[in-house]
Amino acid sequence: MAYDMKPLFRERMEKLLPKKEDFEKFEKIVHTSPRNFIRCNTLKITSHELYERLKKRWNVSQPFPSAPEIMVIESELGPGELGNALEHLLGYYYVQELSSMLSVLALNPQPGEFVLDVCASPGSKTTQIAAKMENQGTLIANDVRTDRIKILSSNLERCGISNSIITQNDGVVLCERLSKTDFKFDKILLDAPCSGEGTLRSSPKTFVMWNPKVIKNLSRQQKKLFANAVKCLKVGGQIVYSTCTHAPEENEEVVDFALSNFPLHLESIHLPVKCRPGVKDWEDKHYSKEVEHTCRIYPQDNDSEGFFVSKFTLKEEIKA
């Protein structure tokens, strides 16, 4: 079933994409199915070995030389074919959209580090973090709902993750507790709950569910999550804040809030996709010029879903 953009959503996207041709490309691509991206789980198999296995069955490519673990299946697939393949069941790869992989590439976790994934389920980014860490160090994977924890646990087990601890708690409450301890994290991923404007290709019902009031409520929640998560970071540590939405209230506004209230440096981000700089002005609000260092990923630029990524370094200790 095809869905149309709500008038206000269309108006907002036309402001973000003022060139007519650009908006038309956006409108066209969000009504097409997403490509079939997968990520090699390098804890169990090398990217080369997986590629050699998969190419016997499908037309598969590795579009990014700097990230060979990212693959795309160009063949036409039947329903559930990727998920039912032996290599998937063995945990050799994770079915994960390209844009979903970008926040972990930006975070760049390393073996031996102490890492927190605040909103971890279903585990796509958690398993990617663990692979980058080579199962060395400690990874805290948190989520709030029991049903989501079960999915997270299943994916971590399938992918052979052995350096993770799963916690079930509200992200704000967990970070409040952790900030009062002596433990501080080297890296934190806050892939925040959002309005999902970037997921129109894979979840067309977002066209129907989109609501501007939800955006404002989420923005408040995201700021609260960030304010508590950043207090768990060690000096010199880094936090990546990301969403799968285009809404500036949930993206640049949260970044501006973070820069205004905490001793943070906003880092430039280098990703293997086309990124557009963050917007400095939105409706009646003016954000720090530093938000230009954030990364907006639009579906028409990369034949992907939409996404937003920002990366901060903590310059001095924050008193809990």
C-alpha positions in Angstrom: 0.0 0.0 0.0 1.3 3.4 -1.0 1.2 6.3 1.6 1.4 10.0 1.0 3.3 12.6 3.1 1.1 14.5 5.5 1.0 18.2 4.4 3.0 19.5 7.4 5.7 16.8 7.0 6.0 17.7 3.3 6.3 21.4 4.2 9.0 20.6 6.7 11.0 18.5 4.3 10.7 21.1 1.6 12.3 23.5 4.1 15.2 21.1 4.8 15.5 20.4 1.1 14.8 23.7 -0.6 16.0 22.8 -4.0 13.0 21.4 -5.9 15.0 18.7 -7.7 16.5 17.5 -4.4 13.1 17.3 -2.7 11.6 15.4 -5.7 14.4 12.8 -5.5 13.7 12.5 -1.8 10.0 12.0 -2.4 10.6 9.4 -5.0 13.1 7.3 -3.2 11.1 7.1 0.1 8.4 5.3 -1.9 10.8 2.6 -3.0 12.0 -0.5 -1.0 15.4 -0.3 0.7 18.4 -2.2 -0.6 19.5 -5.4 1.1 22.5 -4.5 3.2 24.2 -6.9 5.5 27.2 -6.5 7.9 29.8 -9.3 8.2 30.3 -10.4 11.8 34.1 -10.4 11.9 34.0 -12.2 15.3 33.1 -15.4 13.4 34.3 -15.0 9.8 36.4 -12.5 7.8 34.8 -10.2 5.3 36.6 -11.9 2.4 35.6 -15.4 3.5 31.9 -14.4 3.8 32.0 -12.6 0.4 33.4 -15.8 -1.2 30.6 -17.9 0.4 27.8 -15.6 -0.5 28.8 -14.8 -4.1 28.2 -18.5 -4.9 24.5 -17.9 -4.2 23.8 -14.2 -4.7 25.1 -11.2 -6.6 26.9 -9.5 -3.7 29.2 -6.4 -3.6 31.3 -4.5 -1.0 30.7 -0.9 -1.9 33.1 0.7 0.6 36.8 -0.3 0.5 37.4 1.3 3.9 34.6 -0.8 5.4 34.7 -4.2 3.7 32.3 -5.7 6.3 29.5 -3.7 4.7 27.9 -5.7 1.9 24.8 -5.3 -0.3 22.9 -8.2 -1.9 21.9 -7.1 -5.4 20.0 -10.2 -6.3 16.3 -10.4 -6.1 15.4 -12.1 -2.8 12.4 -14.1 -1.7 10.6 -13.3 1.6 12.8 -14.1 4.6 15.6 -15.4 2.4 18.3 -13.3 4.0 17.2 -14.2 7.5 16.8 -17.9 6.8 20.2 -18.4 5.2 22.6 -20.7 7.0 25.2 -17.9 7.3 22.7 -15.7 9.1 21.6 -18.5 11.5 25.3 -19.2 12.3 25.9 -15.5 13.1 28.2 -14.8 10.1 26.3 -11.7 9.2 23.7 -9.3 10.6 20.9 -8.0 8.4 21.4 -4.2 9.0 20.6 -1.2 6.9 23.6 0.9 5.8 22.6 4.0 7.7 22.2 2.0 10.9 25.9 1.1 10.8 27.2 4.7 10.6 26.9 5.7 14.3 29.3 2.8 15.3 31.7 3.7 12.6 31.7 7.2 14.0 32.1 5.9 17.6 35.1 3.7 16.6 35.2 1.5 19.7 38.5 -0.3 20.3 39.5 -3.6 22.0 39.9 -3.2 25.7 37.6 -0.2 26.1 34.7 0.3 28.5 31.7 1.0 26.3 28.0 1.8 27.0 25.1 1.3 24.6 22.3 3.1 26.2 19.4 2.0 24.0 20.7 -1.3 22.7 17.9 -3.5 21.4 17.5 -5.2 19.0 21.3 -5.4 18.9 22.4 -4.4 15.4 24.7 -1.6 16.7 25.6 -3.6 19.9 26.9 -6.5 17.9 28.8 -4.1 15.6 30.4 -2.5 18.6 31.5 -5.9 20.0 33.0 -6.8 16.7 35.0 -3.6 16.6 36.1 -4.4 20.1 37.1 -7.9 19.0 35.2 -9.2 22.1 37.9 -7.5 24.3 37.0 -5.0 27.0 33.5 -4.5 28.5 30.3 -3.6 26.7 27.2 -2.7 28.7 24.1 -3.2 26.6 21.0 -1.7 28.1 17.3 -1.5 27.2 14.1 -1.0 29.1 11.5 -3.5 27.9 11.6 -7.3 28.6 10.5 -8.2 25.1 13.3 -6.1 23.6 15.8 -7.5 26.0 14.9 -11.0 24.8 15.6 -10.0 21.2 18.9 -8.3 22.2 20.0 -11.4 24.1 19.2 -13.7 21.2 21.2 -11.6 18.8 24.2 -11.3 21.0 24.2 -15.0 21.5 23.9 -15.8 17.8 26.8 -13.4 17.0 29.1 -14.9 19.6 29.3 -11.8 21.8 31.2 -12.6 25.0 32.3 -9.2 26.4 28.8 -7.8 27.0 26.6 -7.3 30.1 22.9 -6.8 29.5 21.0 -4.5 31.8 17.3 -3.8 31.8 16.5 -0.3 32.9 15.2 3.1 31.8 18.2 4.8 30.1 17.9 7.9 32.3 17.7 5.9 35.5 20.6 3.7 34.6 22.9 6.6 33.7 21.8 8.5 36.9 23.0 5.5 38.9 26.2 4.9 36.9 27.2 8.6 37.1 27.3 8.3 40.9 29.9 5.5 40.8 33.6 5.6 40.1 33.1 3.8 36.7 33.5 6.0 33.7 33.2 4.9 30.1 35.6 5.4 27.2 32.8 5.4 24.7 29.1 5.8 24.8 26.5 5.2 22.1 23.2 7.0 22.5 21.2 6.0 19.5 18.1 7.6 20.8 14.4 6.7 20.4 13.1 9.1 17.7 10.2 9.9 15.4 11.7 7.6 12.7 11.4 10.0 9.7 14.4 8.3 8.1 12.8 4.8 8.0 10.0 5.6 5.5 11.4 3.1 3.0 11.5 0.1 5.4 8.5 1.2 7.5 6.0 3.1 5.3 3.5 3.3 8.1 5.7 6.1 9.5 3.9 8.2 6.9 0.7 7.7 8.8 2.1 7.7 12.3 4.1 10.9 11.9 3.0 13.6 14.4 4.6 16.9 15.2 3.6 16.7 18.9 5.5 13.5 19.2 8.6 15.2 17.8 8.5 17.9 20.6 8.0 15.3 23.3 10.8 13.1 22.0 13.2 16.1 21.9 12.7 16.7 25.6 13.3 13.0 26.3 16.4 12.9 24.1 17.9 15.9 25.9 17.3 14.3 29.3 18.9 11.0 28.1 21.9 12.9 26.8 22.3 15.0 30.0 22.5 11.8 32.1 24.5 9.7 29.7 27.3 12.3 29.3 27.9 12.3 33.0 29.0 8.7 32.7 31.8 9.6 30.3 35.5 9.9 31.3 37.4 13.0 30.4 38.7 12.5 26.9 36.0 10.0 26.3 33.6 10.2 23.4 29.8 10.0 23.0 28.0 9.5 19.7 24.4 10.8 19.6 22.4 9.5 16.6 18.8 9.2 15.4 17.0 7.8 12.4 15.0 11.0 11.8 15.4 14.2 9.9 13.7 16.4 12.5 16.0 19.2 13.6 14.2 19.3 17.0 15.6 15.8 17.6 19.0 16.3 16.0 20.7 19.7 15.9 18.5 21.1 18.8 19.8 18.2 21.0 23.4 18.9 19.9 23.0 22.6 20.6 21.6 21.8 24.1 24.6 19.5 24.7 27.1 22.1 23.7 25.4 24.8 25.7 25.3 22.8 29.0 28.3 20.6 29.1 32.1 20.9 28.4 32.1 19.2 25.1 33.9 19.4 21.8 31.9 18.5 18.7 34.1 16.4 16.4 34.1 16.3 12.7 32.8 13.0 11.3 34.3 11.1 8.4 32.0 8.3 7.1 32.1 6.3 3.8 28.9 7.9 2.6 27.7 11.3 1.5 27.0 13.5 4.5 25.4 16.9 4.6 26.2 19.4 7.4 23.7 20.0 10.2 21.3 22.9 9.9 22.0 26.1 12.0 18.6 27.7 11.7 15.2 26.0 12.0 11.9 27.9 12.3 12.4 30.4 15.0 15.5 28.8 16.6 19.2 29.5 15.9 21.7 26.8 16.8 25.4 26.9 17.5 27.4 27.2 14.3 29.2 24.0 15.5 26.2 21.9 14.5 27.6 22.1 10.9 30.0 19.3 12.1 27.2 16.9 12.5 26.2 14.5 9.7 22.8 14.4 8.0 22.3 11.3 5.8 19.5 11.6 3.3 18.2 8.6 1.4 18.5 10.2 -2.0 22.2 10.8 -1.5 23.2 7.2 -0.7 20.3 5.0 -1.7 19.8 4.3 2.0 17.5 5.1 4.8 17.8 8.5 6.5 20.0 9.1 9.6 21.7 11.7 11.8 25.1 11.3 13.5 27.0 13.6 15.9 30.2 12.9 18.0 31.4 14.7 21.1 34.6 14.5 23.2 34.3 15.4 26.9 36.9 18.1 27.8 36.6 18.2 31.6 34.9 16.3 34.4 31.2 16.7 35.0 30.1 16.6 38.6 27.2 14.2 39.0 
